[in-house]
Amino acid sequence: QSALTQPASVSGSPGQSITISCTGISSDVGNYNFVSWYQQHPARAPKFMIYEGNKRPSGVSKRFSASTSGITASLTISGLQAEDEADYYCCSYAGGNYVFGTGTKVIVL
Amino acid sequence: QVQLQESGPGLVKPSGTLSLTCAVSGDSVSNSNWWSWVRQSPGKGLEWIGEIYHSGSSNYNPSLKSRVSISVDTSKNQFSLNVNSATAADTAIYYCARGSSWYTAFDIWGQGTSVTVSS
């Protein structure tokens, strides 16, 4: 199984919105509504941010939203803040296993 | 709250076996969740290794399946990872995580433990 494809980096100024794409194939993102997103700050464990493509668990800011269309999932961060600077990973269930994305570094200018 | 804590040797010799344990507190491994291992090589992304259910049923990353085994000990409320025939490519931070059946996602993570494969 190959990793889901994400852009290496995305940048934006404070207050702006940015979107991170996550492209899979028909046997993972395209076949299951089980895409999740994780935020990882340097030297920290990943943090669970989104599940089932577009749902936020309790405690996650409403500034984080997500969607899925076909084989591509997207994460949008609105009102970008300095604390949002981190690596972001998508992950898809793929029928008995999981595949992560390549990761995207979000840079707050 | 639910906490996961990895433990095990930080240094493994090439061709040896990498063995780690994840102790679970605040939840029971016998509940309706899957328990996973995820690793991150230096400067790289996350890689799912595999998962186990309290019944002993398991699933593995196809690329690692031949060298990996995950087991669960319900009496100690922990689960373990073995990676055989270790090479330098297995050098990574290893995380254990709860695979929530409610979310079909990894909602709780351990802090991670660094493992180096070197002679």
gemmi code that builds the backbone of each chain (N, CA, C; Angstrom):
import gemmi

chains = {
    "A": [
        ("GLN", (0.835, -1.182, 0.000), (0.000, 0.000, 0.000), (0.881, 1.247, 0.000)),
        ("SER", (0.526, 2.221, -0.778), (1.297, 3.452, -0.846), (0.688, 4.511, 0.050)),
        ("ALA", (1.556, 5.396, 0.552), (1.087, 6.483, 1.394), (0.168, 7.405, 0.606)),
        ("LEU", (-0.791, 8.002, 1.290), (-1.639, 9.012, 0.679), (-0.774, 10.233, 0.369)),
        ("THR", (-1.104, 10.947, -0.693), (-0.269, 12.064, -1.133), (-0.742, 13.391, -0.565)),
        ("GLN", (0.157, 14.072, 0.134), (-0.118, 15.408, 0.668), (0.969, 16.366, 0.176)),
        ("PRO", (0.658, 17.663, 0.082), (1.710, 18.627, -0.245), (2.713, 18.692, 0.898)),
        ("ALA", (3.983, 18.918, 0.563), (5.023, 18.940, 1.592), (4.811, 20.080, 2.573)),
        ("SER", (4.374, 21.213, 2.081), (4.159, 22.351, 2.963), (3.070, 23.269, 2.430)),
        ("VAL", (2.418, 23.944, 3.344), (1.418, 24.964, 3.033), (1.657, 26.110, 3.995)),
        ("SER", (1.585, 27.327, 3.508), (1.825, 28.465, 4.383), (0.708, 29.488, 4.278)),
        ("GLY", (0.595, 30.280, 5.331), (-0.410, 31.329, 5.348), (-0.118, 32.312, 6.458)),
        ("SER", (-0.700, 33.477, 6.352), (-0.526, 34.514, 7.372), (-1.580, 34.347, 8.456)),
        ("PRO", (-1.304, 34.857, 9.639), (-2.304, 34.781, 10.712), (-3.647, 35.355, 10.257)),
        ("GLY", (-4.719, 34.641, 10.575), (-6.052, 35.073, 10.205), (-6.541, 34.516, 8.879)),
        ("GLN", (-5.628, 34.086, 8.050), (-6.015, 33.530, 6.754), (-6.517, 32.089, 6.909)),
        ("SER", (-7.046, 31.554, 5.794), (-7.450, 30.142, 5.755), (-6.524, 29.393, 4.813)),
        ("ILE", (-6.214, 28.170, 5.175), (-5.410, 27.313, 4.303), (-6.097, 25.964, 4.173)),
        ("THR", (-5.793, 25.268, 3.096), (-6.365, 23.942, 2.867), (-5.267, 22.961, 2.502)),
        ("ILE", (-5.312, 21.799, 3.122), (-4.355, 20.722, 2.860), (-5.098, 19.597, 2.158)),
        ("SER", (-4.561, 19.157, 1.046), (-5.189, 18.055, 0.314), (-4.542, 16.725, 0.678)),
        ("CYS", (-5.284, 15.662, 0.456), (-4.831, 14.314, 0.784), (-5.427, 13.382, -0.276)),
        ("THR", (-4.600, 12.899, -1.168), (-5.097, 12.107, -2.286), (-4.744, 10.633, -2.135)),
        ("GLY", (-5.755, 9.806, -2.233), (-5.558, 8.367, -2.132), (-5.926, 7.662, -3.417)),
        ("ILE", (-6.486, 6.463, -3.247), (-6.924, 5.688, -4.402), (-8.301, 5.095, -4.110)),
        ("SER", (-8.837, 4.386, -5.050), (-10.202, 3.878, -4.917), (-10.358, 2.845, -3.809)),
        ("SER", (-9.282, 2.235, -3.382), (-9.372, 1.193, -2.352), (-9.161, 1.735, -0.943)),
        ("ASP", (-8.867, 3.017, -0.808), (-8.783, 3.593, 0.539), (-9.708, 4.798, 0.663)),
        ("VAL", (-9.234, 5.998, 0.389), (-10.079, 7.202, 0.513), (-11.345, 7.077, -0.322)),
        ("GLY", (-11.212, 6.525, -1.510), (-12.344, 6.446, -2.417), (-13.375, 5.390, -2.068)),
        ("ASN", (-13.049, 4.521, -1.105), (-13.955, 3.413, -0.817), (-14.515, 3.423, 0.601)),
        ("TYR", (-13.913, 4.193, 1.487), (-14.353, 4.208, 2.879), (-14.499, 5.635, 3.375)),
        ("ASN", (-15.540, 5.902, 4.128), (-15.752, 7.227, 4.722), (-15.071, 7.292, 6.086)),
        ("PHE", (-13.803, 6.853, 6.113), (-13.081, 6.789, 7.383), (-11.717, 7.465, 7.244)),
        ("VAL", (-11.758, 8.738, 6.839), (-10.532, 9.527, 6.790), (-10.418, 10.313, 8.090)),
        ("SER", (-9.266, 10.259, 8.710), (-9.004, 11.015, 9.928), (-7.792, 11.913, 9.713)),
        ("TRP", (-7.688, 12.932, 10.550), (-6.586, 13.890, 10.463), (-5.933, 14.049, 11.833)),
        ("TYR", (-4.595, 14.252, 11.796), (-3.816, 14.375, 13.015), (-2.868, 15.569, 12.906)),
        ("GLN", (-2.710, 16.262, 14.022), (-1.783, 17.386, 14.137), (-0.591, 16.921, 14.972)),
        ("GLN", (0.613, 17.246, 14.523), (1.804, 16.858, 15.286), (2.772, 18.019, 15.399)),
        ("HIS", (2.953, 18.489, 16.617), (3.975, 19.498, 16.882), (5.310, 18.799, 17.062)),
        ("PRO", (6.416, 19.523, 16.856), (7.751, 18.916, 16.955), (7.957, 18.181, 18.276)),
        ("ALA", (8.490, 16.974, 18.167), (8.819, 16.131, 19.318), (7.603, 15.781, 20.178)),
        ("ARG", (6.428, 15.840, 19.586), (5.216, 15.489, 20.309), (4.494, 14.364, 19.589)),
        ("ALA", (3.626, 13.666, 20.320), (2.797, 12.638, 19.712), (1.698, 13.292, 18.868)),
        ("PRO", (1.233, 12.605, 17.854), (0.125, 13.138, 17.061), (-1.119, 13.366, 17.917)),
        ("LYS", (-1.923, 14.347, 17.499), (-3.179, 14.665, 18.169), (-4.330, 14.440, 17.192)),
        ("PHE", (-5.337, 13.745, 17.642), (-6.516, 13.406, 16.866), (-7.367, 14.650, 16.624)),
        ("MET", (-7.672, 14.991, 15.344), (-8.359, 16.241, 15.018), (-9.699, 16.052, 14.293)),
        ("ILE", (-9.759, 15.071, 13.401), (-10.951, 14.882, 12.548), (-11.177, 13.380, 12.367)),
        ("TYR", (-12.445, 12.966, 12.308), (-12.759, 11.568, 12.002), (-13.919, 11.491, 11.019)),
        ("GLU", (-14.073, 10.333, 10.403), (-15.106, 10.095, 9.394), (-15.175, 11.225, 8.371)),
        ("GLY", (-14.032, 11.693, 7.979), (-13.927, 12.644, 6.887), (-14.155, 14.094, 7.255)),
        ("ASN", (-15.157, 14.368, 8.144), (-15.503, 15.765, 8.399), (-16.008, 16.062, 9.806)),
        ("LYS", (-15.805, 15.144, 10.742), (-16.339, 15.337, 12.090), (-15.221, 15.659, 13.077)),
        ("ARG", (-15.509, 16.611, 13.957), (-14.539, 17.002, 14.988), (-14.864, 16.325, 16.307)),
        ("PRO", (-13.876, 15.693, 16.943), (-14.107, 15.172, 18.297), (-14.210, 16.331, 19.273)),
        ("SER", (-14.759, 16.063, 20.411), (-14.896, 17.070, 21.446), (-13.546, 17.693, 21.784)),
        ("GLY", (-13.539, 19.028, 21.886), (-12.327, 19.724, 22.280), (-11.504, 20.283, 21.137)),
        ("VAL", (-11.799, 19.878, 19.927), (-11.053, 20.390, 18.765), (-11.731, 21.666, 18.269)),
        ("SER", (-10.930, 22.676, 18.006), (-11.441, 23.976, 17.594), (-12.274, 23.896, 16.314)),
        ("LYS", (-13.331, 24.715, 16.266), (-14.187, 24.788, 15.071), (-13.450, 25.397, 13.892)),
        ("ARG", (-12.264, 25.936, 14.137), (-11.484, 26.484, 13.022), (-10.979, 25.376, 12.098)),
        ("PHE", (-11.029, 24.150, 12.571), (-10.598, 22.998, 11.776), (-11.827, 22.336, 11.167)),
        ("SER", (-11.834, 22.246, 9.843), (-12.927, 21.576, 9.153), (-12.344, 20.707, 8.053)),
        ("ALA", (-13.131, 19.750, 7.599), (-12.604, 18.810, 6.600), (-13.722, 18.302, 5.712)),
        ("SER", (-13.333, 17.748, 4.589), (-14.293, 17.189, 3.642), (-13.604, 16.116, 2.813)),
        ("THR", (-14.416, 15.359, 2.108), (-13.886, 14.333, 1.208), (-14.713, 14.313, -0.066)),
        ("SER", (-14.039, 14.193, -1.191), (-14.718, 14.067, -2.475), (-13.938, 13.079, -3.322)),
        ("GLY", (-14.568, 11.973, -3.646), (-13.881, 10.956, -4.430), (-12.680, 10.398, -3.692)),
        ("ILE", (-11.514, 10.509, -4.315), (-10.301, 9.962, -3.709), (-9.474, 11.040, -2.997)),
        ("THR", (-10.046, 12.236, -2.846), (-9.310, 13.328, -2.215), (-10.024, 13.853, -0.977)),
        ("ALA", (-9.283, 13.899, 0.117), (-9.780, 14.498, 1.349), (-9.072, 15.830, 1.542)),
        ("SER", (-9.700, 16.728, 2.283), (-9.116, 18.046, 2.508), (-9.337, 18.480, 3.943)),
        ("LEU", (-8.350, 19.180, 4.478), (-8.445, 19.778, 5.805), (-8.262, 21.276, 5.643)),
        ("THR", (-9.178, 22.053, 6.188), (-9.096, 23.509, 6.134), (-8.922, 24.063, 7.536)),
        ("ILE", (-7.971, 24.952, 7.676), (-7.773, 25.664, 8.932), (-8.138, 27.115, 8.680)),
        ("SER", (-9.164, 27.591, 9.385), (-9.610, 28.977, 9.240), (-9.041, 29.822, 10.368)),
        ("GLY", (-8.889, 31.134, 10.104), (-8.362, 32.010, 11.139), (-7.028, 31.510, 11.667)),
        ("LEU", (-6.105, 31.276, 10.774), (-4.813, 30.666, 11.109), (-4.148, 31.377, 12.292)),
        ("GLN", (-3.625, 30.575, 13.225), (-2.951, 31.114, 14.405), (-1.547, 30.534, 14.491)),
        ("ALA", (-0.693, 31.209, 15.219), (0.699, 30.770, 15.358), (0.783, 29.345, 15.886)),
        ("GLU", (-0.123, 28.995, 16.776), (-0.105, 27.657, 17.391), (-0.487, 26.556, 16.409)),
        ("ASP", (-1.008, 26.935, 15.240), (-1.383, 25.937, 14.235), (-0.171, 25.444, 13.451)),
        ("GLU", (0.962, 26.114, 13.626), (2.167, 25.687, 12.913), (2.587, 24.316, 13.437)),
        ("ALA", (2.536, 23.328, 12.557), (2.759, 21.935, 12.934), (2.720, 21.090, 11.667)),
        ("ASP", (2.959, 19.802, 11.834), (2.773, 18.854, 10.742), (1.373, 18.254, 10.844)),
        ("TYR", (0.758, 18.016, 9.685), (-0.583, 17.448, 9.646), (-0.582, 16.200, 8.767)),
        ("TYR", (-1.227, 15.159, 9.276), (-1.288, 13.889, 8.561), (-2.741, 13.450, 8.373)),
        ("CYS", (-3.066, 13.012, 7.175), (-4.343, 12.361, 6.967), (-4.126, 10.853, 7.112)),
        ("CYS", (-5.210, 10.132, 7.291), (-5.129, 8.684, 7.439), (-6.442, 8.097, 6.945)),
        ("SER", (-6.354, 7.025, 6.198), (-7.570, 6.379, 5.702), (-7.597, 4.905, 6.077)),
        ("TYR", (-8.760, 4.445, 6.475), (-8.988, 3.015, 6.626), (-8.999, 2.425, 5.216)),
        ("ALA", (-8.400, 1.229, 5.090), (-8.277, 0.631, 3.758), (-8.668, -0.844, 3.783)),
        ("GLY", (-9.656, -1.159, 4.597), (-10.135, -2.534, 4.616), (-9.176, -3.481, 5.311)),
        ("GLY", (-9.167, -3.470, 6.633), (-8.283, -4.355, 7.382), (-6.927, -3.751, 7.674)),
        ("ASN", (-6.667, -2.565, 7.168), (-5.454, -1.854, 7.531), (-5.656, -0.360, 7.327)),
        ("TYR", (-4.664, 0.408, 7.707), (-4.719, 1.866, 7.611), (-3.510, 2.369, 6.830)),
        ("VAL", (-3.701, 3.485, 6.137), (-2.601, 4.125, 5.433), (-2.587, 5.609, 5.781)),
        ("PHE", (-1.404, 6.112, 6.138), (-1.246, 7.521, 6.464), (-0.814, 8.318, 5.232)),
        ("GLY", (-1.021, 9.607, 5.309), (-0.529, 10.504, 4.277), (0.946, 10.813, 4.485)),
        ("THR", (1.538, 11.466, 3.514), (2.964, 11.798, 3.552), (3.274, 12.933, 4.513)),
        ("GLY", (2.254, 13.657, 4.927), (2.432, 14.732, 5.894), (2.625, 16.089, 5.243)),
        ("THR", (2.073, 17.119, 5.876), (2.181, 18.493, 5.390), (2.619, 19.400, 6.521)),
        ("LYS", (3.666, 20.157, 6.286), (4.109, 21.131, 7.284), (3.352, 22.433, 7.045)),
        ("VAL", (2.617, 22.888, 8.027), (1.925, 24.178, 7.952), (2.812, 25.244, 8.563)),
        ("ILE", (3.069, 26.270, 7.767), (3.933, 27.367, 8.193), (3.095, 28.626, 8.338)),
        ("VAL", (3.157, 29.214, 9.510), (2.446, 30.466, 9.753), (3.442, 31.608, 9.569)),
        ("LEU", (3.188, 32.427, 8.554), (4.146, 33.471, 8.179), (4.179, 34.616, 9.171)),
    ],
    "B": [
        ("GLN", (-8.201, 9.872, 33.025), (-8.272, 9.843, 31.585), (-7.450, 8.676, 31.054)),
        ("VAL", (-7.678, 8.349, 29.816), (-6.989, 7.217, 29.204), (-5.552, 7.608, 28.891)),
        ("GLN", (-4.626, 6.750, 29.279), (-3.208, 6.996, 28.990), (-2.559, 5.717, 28.487)),
        ("LEU", (-1.641, 5.896, 27.525), (-0.876, 4.785, 26.993), (0.603, 5.091, 27.201)),
        ("GLN", (1.370, 4.097, 27.608), (2.792, 4.286, 27.886), (3.602, 3.165, 27.259)),
        ("GLU", (4.479, 3.543, 26.329), (5.347, 2.559, 25.685), (6.585, 2.292, 26.541)),
        ("SER", (7.105, 1.087, 26.434), (8.356, 0.759, 27.119), (9.081, -0.322, 26.332)),
        ("GLY", (10.403, -0.339, 26.504), (11.208, -1.341, 25.822), (12.615, -0.819, 25.562)),
        ("PRO", (13.502, -1.674, 25.080), (14.888, -1.278, 24.811), (14.974, -0.168, 23.772)),
        ("GLY", (15.875, 0.772, 24.009), (16.071, 1.854, 23.065), (17.090, 1.509, 21.982)),
        ("LEU", (17.794, 0.400, 22.168), (18.816, -0.013, 21.211), (18.666, -1.503, 20.910)),
        ("VAL", (18.621, -1.825, 19.638), (18.472, -3.211, 19.186), (19.562, -3.500, 18.151)),
        ("LYS", (20.152, -4.671, 18.231), (21.192, -5.028, 17.267), (20.573, -5.468, 15.938)),
        ("PRO", (21.257, -5.176, 14.847), (20.769, -5.635, 13.530), (20.568, -7.148, 13.538)),
        ("SER", (19.500, -7.574, 12.912), (19.042, -8.966, 12.823), (18.364, -9.442, 14.104)),
        ("GLY", (18.372, -8.616, 15.128), (17.714, -8.969, 16.377), (16.221, -8.687, 16.327)),
        ("THR", (15.553, -8.883, 17.480), (14.120, -8.649, 17.584), (13.839, -7.389, 18.391)),
        ("LEU", (13.047, -6.511, 17.810), (12.613, -5.287, 18.474), (11.335, -5.617, 19.225)),
        ("SER", (11.342, -5.410, 20.528), (10.175, -5.747, 21.346), (9.766, -4.559, 22.197)),
        ("LEU", (8.495, -4.188, 22.106), (7.952, -3.067, 22.873), (6.628, -3.466, 23.517)),
        ("THR", (6.327, -2.812, 24.618), (5.060, -3.030, 25.315), (4.364, -1.700, 25.529)),
        ("CYS", (3.043, -1.721, 25.455), (2.237, -0.533, 25.710), (1.294, -0.818, 26.874)),
        ("ALA", (1.499, -0.110, 27.977), (0.633, -0.256, 29.145), (-0.533, 0.722, 29.037)),
        ("VAL", (-1.739, 0.219, 29.257), (-2.947, 1.030, 29.127), (-3.526, 1.317, 30.512)),
        ("SER", (-3.848, 2.565, 30.769), (-4.529, 2.937, 32.011), (-5.736, 3.802, 31.687)),
        ("GLY", (-6.754, 3.708, 32.513), (-7.969, 4.477, 32.284), (-8.931, 3.840, 31.302)),
        ("ASP", (-8.567, 2.713, 30.752), (-9.426, 1.961, 29.839), (-8.983, 0.508, 29.926)),
        ("SER", (-9.794, -0.377, 29.415), (-9.446, -1.792, 29.409), (-9.211, -2.254, 27.983)),
        ("VAL", (-8.142, -2.996, 27.780), (-7.886, -3.531, 26.443), (-8.986, -4.516, 26.031)),
        ("SER", (-9.793, -4.921, 26.999), (-10.878, -5.866, 26.714), (-12.143, -5.172, 26.229)),
        ("ASN", (-12.142, -3.839, 26.225), (-13.285, -3.097, 25.695), (-13.293, -3.170, 24.163)),
        ("SER", (-14.319, -2.588, 23.563), (-14.527, -2.729, 22.114), (-13.692, -1.747, 21.297)),
        ("ASN", (-12.398, -1.796, 21.481), (-11.482, -0.970, 20.693), (-10.369, -1.847, 20.159)),
        ("TRP", (-9.726, -1.359, 19.113), (-8.529, -1.999, 18.603), (-7.331, -1.240, 19.147)),
        ("TRP", (-6.188, -1.906, 19.226), (-4.983, -1.322, 19.806), (-3.862, -1.437, 18.785)),
        ("SER", (-3.296, -0.279, 18.424), (-2.374, -0.202, 17.282), (-0.969, 0.216, 17.665)),
        ("TRP", (-0.060, -0.063, 16.746), (1.301, 0.468, 16.780), (1.531, 1.276, 15.508)),
        ("VAL", (2.148, 2.446, 15.687), (2.470, 3.346, 14.580), (3.913, 3.792, 14.780)),
        ("ARG", (4.678, 3.899, 13.719), (6.056, 4.355, 13.878), (6.365, 5.533, 12.976)),
        ("GLN", (7.433, 6.230, 13.314), (7.860, 7.418, 12.568), (9.372, 7.431, 12.490)),
        ("SER", (9.894, 7.145, 11.319), (11.337, 7.167, 11.111), (11.830, 8.607, 11.200)),
        ("PRO", (13.098, 8.797, 11.526), (13.638, 10.156, 11.703), (13.343, 11.077, 10.523)),
        ("GLY", (12.674, 12.165, 10.799), (12.367, 13.141, 9.763), (11.330, 12.698, 8.748)),
        ("LYS", (10.677, 11.583, 9.030), (9.707, 11.036, 8.067), (8.280, 11.079, 8.613)),
        ("GLY", (7.365, 10.507, 7.823), (5.964, 10.505, 8.202), (5.579, 9.305, 9.055)),
        ("LEU", (4.284, 9.235, 9.353), (3.745, 8.158, 10.178), (3.491, 6.910, 9.336)),
        ("GLU", (3.744, 5.755, 9.947), (3.514, 4.471, 9.265), (2.759, 3.551, 10.228)),
        ("TRP", (1.581, 3.102, 9.808), (0.811, 2.167, 10.619), (1.453, 0.793, 10.522)),
        ("ILE", (1.658, 0.163, 11.682), (2.304, -1.154, 11.721), (1.271, -2.265, 11.805)),
        ("GLY", (0.318, -2.117, 12.706), (-0.682, -3.163, 12.867), (-1.535, -2.912, 14.088)),
        ("GLU", (-2.514, -3.795, 14.305), (-3.462, -3.631, 15.393), (-3.890, -4.976, 15.932)),
        ("ILE", (-4.424, -4.949, 17.172), (-4.910, -6.178, 17.774), (-6.179, -5.887, 18.553)),
        ("TYR", (-7.055, -6.880, 18.629), (-8.285, -6.814, 19.408), (-8.100, -7.731, 20.603)),
        ("HIS", (-8.903, -7.532, 21.629), (-8.717, -8.315, 22.862), (-8.908, -9.815, 22.633)),
        ("SER", (-9.617, -10.170, 21.572), (-9.829, -11.591, 21.266), (-8.573, -12.249, 20.724)),
        ("GLY", (-7.602, -11.387, 20.331), (-6.383, -11.895, 19.715), (-6.368, -11.709, 18.214)),
        ("SER", (-7.501, -11.296, 17.647), (-7.553, -11.029, 16.218), (-6.646, -9.844, 15.887)),
        ("SER", (-5.904, -9.947, 14.786), (-4.947, -8.888, 14.448), (-4.943, -8.598, 12.954)),
        ("ASN", (-4.471, -7.400, 12.631), (-4.268, -6.977, 11.251), (-2.913, -6.293, 11.162)),
        ("TYR", (-2.242, -6.433, 10.009), (-0.903, -5.874, 9.858), (-0.756, -5.127, 8.538)),
        ("ASN", (0.178, -4.176, 8.549), (0.583, -3.510, 7.323), (1.188, -4.573, 6.399)),
        ("PRO", (0.655, -4.692, 5.185), (1.165, -5.733, 4.272), (2.675, -5.678, 4.064)),
        ("SER", (3.252, -4.480, 4.125), (4.683, -4.349, 3.874), (5.536, -4.831, 5.038)),
        ("LEU", (4.927, -5.025, 6.197), (5.669, -5.448, 7.388), (5.206, -6.801, 7.916)),
        ("LYS", (4.138, -7.323, 7.340), (3.454, -8.495, 7.879), (4.360, -9.684, 8.159)),
        ("SER", (5.369, -9.884, 7.307), (6.218, -11.069, 7.448), (7.145, -10.991, 8.660)),
        ("ARG", (7.343, -9.798, 9.208), (8.312, -9.631, 10.311), (7.681, -9.150, 11.613)),
        ("VAL", (6.393, -8.878, 11.598), (5.755, -8.239, 12.749), (4.729, -9.149, 13.417)),
        ("SER", (4.663, -9.064, 14.734), (3.568, -9.707, 15.450), (3.167, -8.824, 16.622)),
        ("ILE", (1.857, -8.762, 16.862), (1.308, -7.978, 17.967), (0.487, -8.916, 18.836)),
        ("SER", (0.659, -8.798, 20.135), (-0.072, -9.652, 21.071), (-0.717, -8.794, 22.143)),
        ("VAL", (-1.678, -9.367, 22.858), (-2.373, -8.642, 23.918), (-2.380, -9.482, 25.183)),
        ("ASP", (-2.207, -8.818, 26.325), (-2.275, -9.486, 27.631), (-3.365, -8.792, 28.434)),
        ("THR", (-4.536, -9.378, 28.439), (-5.668, -8.740, 29.117), (-5.470, -8.703, 30.632)),
        ("SER", (-4.735, -9.647, 31.186), (-4.533, -9.684, 32.637), (-3.662, -8.521, 33.106)),
        ("LYS", (-2.763, -8.068, 32.241), (-1.881, -6.949, 32.581), (-2.355, -5.650, 31.931)),
        ("ASN", (-3.437, -5.724, 31.165), (-3.982, -4.557, 30.456), (-2.908, -3.888, 29.591)),
        ("GLN", (-2.268, -4.671, 28.752), (-1.219, -4.153, 27.891), (-1.168, -4.951, 26.592)),
        ("PHE", (-0.510, -4.376, 25.612), (-0.296, -5.087, 24.361), (1.142, -4.853, 23.905)),
        ("SER", (1.638, -5.732, 23.053), (3.054, -5.731, 22.725), (3.301, -5.857, 21.230)),
        ("LEU", (4.497, -5.429, 20.839), (4.927, -5.466, 19.441), (6.264, -6.195, 19.346)),
        ("ASN", (6.392, -7.082, 18.389), (7.665, -7.701, 18.050), (7.942, -7.486, 16.574)),
        ("VAL", (9.154, -7.002, 16.290), (9.600, -6.864, 14.906), (10.857, -7.705, 14.759)),
        ("ASN", (10.792, -8.732, 13.939), (11.916, -9.647, 13.771), (12.886, -9.147, 12.700)),
        ("SER", (14.082, -9.712, 12.734), (15.106, -9.405, 11.710), (15.255, -7.900, 11.519)),
        ("ALA", (15.453, -7.195, 12.611), (15.504, -5.735, 12.568), (16.696, -5.232, 11.755)),
        ("THR", (16.468, -4.143, 11.040), (17.520, -3.467, 10.288), (17.502, -1.986, 10.648)),
        ("ALA", (18.465, -1.256, 10.115), (18.534, 0.178, 10.378), (17.254, 0.890, 9.940)),
        ("ALA", (16.574, 0.321, 8.967), (15.329, 0.924, 8.475), (14.202, 0.871, 9.508)),
        ("ASP", (14.383, 0.066, 10.552), (13.382, -0.010, 11.616), (13.643, 1.016, 12.715)),
        ("THR", (14.712, 1.782, 12.594), (14.993, 2.854, 13.545), (13.897, 3.910, 13.444)),
        ("ALA", (13.242, 4.185, 14.569), (12.089, 5.083, 14.533), (11.606, 5.383, 15.944)),
        ("ILE", (10.696, 6.327, 16.028), (9.907, 6.504, 17.236), (8.674, 5.627, 17.065)),
        ("TYR", (8.421, 4.804, 18.056), (7.280, 3.897, 18.008), (6.198, 4.407, 18.961)),
        ("TYR", (5.007, 4.572, 18.415), (3.853, 5.003, 19.197), (2.847, 3.855, 19.316)),
        ("CYS", (2.244, 3.719, 20.487), (1.058, 2.878, 20.584), (-0.147, 3.808, 20.593)),
        ("ALA", (-1.260, 3.330, 20.086), (-2.445, 4.172, 19.958), (-3.712, 3.340, 20.097)),
        ("ARG", (-4.758, 3.976, 20.604), (-6.059, 3.321, 20.686), (-6.813, 3.564, 19.388)),
        ("GLY", (-7.224, 2.509, 18.740), (-8.044, 2.610, 17.551), (-9.497, 2.558, 17.959)),
        ("SER", (-10.081, 3.703, 18.123), (-11.456, 3.783, 18.607), (-12.446, 3.182, 17.611)),
        ("SER", (-13.239, 2.252, 18.100), (-14.282, 1.684, 17.254), (-15.380, 2.697, 16.992)),
        ("TRP", (-15.510, 3.662, 17.884), (-16.520, 4.715, 17.710), (-16.135, 5.651, 16.571)),
        ("TYR", (-14.852, 6.001, 16.519), (-14.397, 6.976, 15.529), (-13.775, 6.340, 14.286)),
        ("THR", (-13.394, 5.072, 14.378), (-12.561, 4.435, 13.352), (-11.359, 5.341, 13.078)),
        ("ALA", (-10.671, 5.673, 14.153), (-9.496, 6.545, 14.097), (-8.706, 6.335, 15.384)),
        ("PHE", (-7.511, 6.906, 15.406), (-6.628, 6.743, 16.552), (-6.809, 7.941, 17.480)),
        ("ASP", (-7.602, 7.765, 18.531), (-7.984, 8.903, 19.347), (-7.064, 9.144, 20.543)),
        ("ILE", (-6.367, 8.158, 21.008), (-5.445, 8.302, 22.127), (-4.085, 7.738, 21.720)),
        ("TRP", (-3.029, 8.510, 21.998), (-1.668, 8.107, 21.625), (-0.761, 8.089, 22.852)),
        ("GLY", (0.204, 7.183, 22.845), (1.261, 7.233, 23.829), (2.239, 8.336, 23.455)),
        ("GLN", (3.175, 8.614, 24.322), (4.147, 9.682, 24.072), (5.206, 9.269, 23.066)),
        ("GLY", (5.331, 7.968, 22.811), (6.310, 7.476, 21.863), (7.606, 7.066, 22.541)),
        ("THR", (8.271, 6.088, 21.955), (9.563, 5.647, 22.459), (10.521, 5.474, 21.285)),
        ("SER", (11.729, 5.972, 21.452), (12.713, 5.932, 20.366), (13.474, 4.614, 20.386)),
        ("VAL", (13.561, 3.985, 19.224), (14.304, 2.734, 19.079), (15.324, 2.894, 17.961)),
        ("THR", (16.564, 2.574, 18.263), (17.641, 2.620, 17.276), (18.136, 1.211, 17.018)),
        ("VAL", (18.261, 0.854, 15.750), (18.814, -0.453, 15.380), (20.251, -0.226, 14.925)),
        ("SER", (21.186, -0.669, 15.736), (22.597, -0.439, 15.447), (23.448, -1.412, 16.247)),
        ("SER", (24.602, -1.724, 15.705), (25.522, -2.618, 16.419), (26.425, -1.829, 17.362)),
    ],
}
model = gemmi.Model(1)
for chain_id, residues in chains.items():
    chain = gemmi.Chain(chain_id)
    for i, (resn, *xyz) in enumerate(residues, 1):
        res = gemmi.Residue()
        res.name, res.seqid = resn, gemmi.SeqId(i, " ")
        for name, pos in zip(("N", "CA", "C"), xyz):
            atom = gemmi.Atom()
            atom.name, atom.element = name, gemmi.Element(name[0])
            atom.pos, atom.b_iso = gemmi.Position(*pos), 0.0
            res.add_atom(atom)
        chain.add_residue(res)
    model.add_chain(chain)
structure = gemmi.Structure()
structure.add_model(model)
structure.setup_entities()
